[in-house]
Amino acid sequence: MSMDTHVRRGHPITFGLIILFGIIELSLAAWLTSQFNKHPFDHTISERDRVHFTLFASTWTIVFSALFLVLFMHSANGSILTSVLAHLVFLALTWIIWTAAAAAVTQMIGGGLNCRTQDVFVYCNQLNALEAFAWLEWILVTFAILVVIVRGIQATRRGDGYRGGLV
């Protein structure tokens, strides 16, 4: 099998997983935000802001990943919107956003909470899940960006440049 076949199969799977876990992260962050709005004194401002940023990161990821997935499925060859450069720019921004979101949540809860022994955080299990899915998103985006970089190097060596199609 050629590398193009792997990319044609792997792109929808990878972006589908990014979208799926983005939806889960969005659900967690949205639920926590609604709880923070109902009970404004059960949390700190820092906790609220970090969850809001994770909500933004999830929304960003879902919207733009879905857009790139649809564009890739529609016109995998020849479109500037499905090029290596377009993917690289989007994934680099997304990687920066997820690095900040995952690190902020991790720092907030100290790397993980033992919900049986702590009494500082009201929504302990939800915050642990928020942290876990944030890092999972980071891993998926890191994998995708590495594949795009490799494909970009291959396209440049072939003489297609970064504007060439991803496949």
Buried (B, 14 or more C-beta within 10 A) or exposed (E): EEEBEEBBEBBEEBBEBBBEBBBBBBBBBBBBBEBBEEEEEEBEEEBBEBBBBBBBBBBBBBEBBBEBBEBBEEEBEEBEBBBBBBBBEBBBEBBEBBBBBBBBBBEBBEEEBEBEEEEEBBBBEBBBBBBBBBBBBBEBBBBBBEBBBEBBEEBEEEEBEBEBBBB
